């Protein structure tokens, strides 16, 4: 009987220690919302209230460019923001938030980018879709993005996906 009681207690304790709070999920979702809001405001500095990247973050963009820290990510975002992104808006749709540990979260989401005016990126109303895979780490300054990979959705291949 003592063994069963001890095992039950240890099971309860482990679930309590590693369970994620609803607040953690809300906080992770808030980071994604901040990224979307900053993008649509064409604020690619991601500083101040929009500071969402860990200093050691890495990002792989849809065409395979690899930026290996926050400084490179911000420089690239600002450069592309000034020349390409400023003509678009985006809408994110979070598909899943999973916690690997109390301080590690993974987000899978889709994004739809729309061209807002005729520009070098396309005609007004043109759109593209992407899938994002994002890891976040919780530290003293809250949840920060540590890695982000963007894959452009090939609309011609999408109908052939055997998992729908």
N, C-alpha and C positions, 0 to 999 in steps of 0.2 A: 504494500500500500504506500509506504514511504517513497518507493522508487517511482510509482505512478505519479504521486504528488510532485516529486522533484522534476520529473520529465515534463509534466504539465506546466509547472512554473517556468522552467527553462524555455519551453516553446513559447509561452506567453511573453517572456522577457525578450527573446530574439525577435518576435514580431513587433514588439513595442519599439525596440531599438532601431530596426531597419525599415519600419513603415514610413512612408512619405506622408507628409501632411497635405491637406487640401491647399493650404497656403503655398507650399512649395510649387505645386502645379500652377496655381494662379500667378505666382512670381515668374515662373518660366514662360508662361503664356504672355505675361506683360513685357518680357524682353523681346519676344517676337513682335508684339504689337508696336513696341517702341521702334523697332527696325522698320516696320511697314510705314508707320507715321512719318518718321524721318525721311524715308525714301520718297514718299508722296509730297513732302514739303521741300524736296530737293536739297536737304541738309545732309550731305555725305561726310560731314566732319566726325560724326558719332562721338561727340565730346559732351561734357556737361551732363544734362539730364538724359542725353542720348548715348551715354557711354556704355556700350553693350559688349565690347570685345575685351577679352583677357589680353594682357601684354604679349603673351606667347601664342596667341591664336594663329591659326592657319586657315587659308581659304583657297579652294580650287573653283575657278569660275567655269561657266558652261563650255568654254573653248579650251580648257586645260591649263590656263595660266595659274601658277602656284605662287601665292604670297605667304611668306612664312612667319610673319609676326604682325602685331597691330600696326606698327608704323608703315609697313608695306601695304597692308590692307587699306588703311586710311588714305595713303598717297594714291593708290590705284583707284579707289572709289571716287576720290575727288577729281582725279584726271578724267575718268570716264563720265563722272557726273557732269562735269563742265562741257563735255562734247557730245554725249549720247544719252545718258540716263535722264537728263533734264527734260527730254521730250516725252517721257513715259510716266505712267502711274502703275502701281501694282496692287494686287489684292492677294493676301495670303489665306490659305485654308489649312489649318493644322489637322493632320490625319491621325497623329499619335504622339503622345508624350509618355516616355518610359523612363523609369529611374533604375539605373544599374547599381547605385549605392546612394546613401543619404545626400551626397554632394555631387552626384553625377547624373545628368539627365540627357536623354536623346530625344530629338524632335524630328519627325518626318512631316513634311508639309508640301503642298503644291502652291504655285504662284502663277497668277495670270498677269502679264504685263501688256498694257495697252498704249499705243502711240496716241498722244493727245493733240498733236499738230503735225502737218506735213513737215518732214525733216529728213536728215541723213539716215535715220533709222527706219523710216517707212512713211506710209501715208496715214493720215488721221484715221483712227479706228482699227488699224492693223493690230494684231495681237499675237502673243506667243505664250507658251506655257513651260513651266519648269518644275522640277522636283528638287527639294532641298533636304539634305540630311545634316543635322546640326547637333553638335555636342556642347553641353554647357556644364560649367563647374561652379559650385557654390563656395564662395569664400567670404572674407570679411566685408567685401563691398557688394555682397549679394550674388546673384546668378550672372555669369558672363559667358559669352560664346568663346569656346576654345577651338572648335573646328567647324567648318562649314563647307559643304560641297554642293554645287549646283549642277544639275543635269538638265539640258534642254529636252523637252518632250518632242519626239519626232511624230508629228500628227499622222504621217503616212504609215508608220509602223504600229502606232497605238492600237488600231483595230485588230491586229494580229496577236495581241497579248493573250496567251492562253489562260491567264488568271485575271478575271475581270471583276 
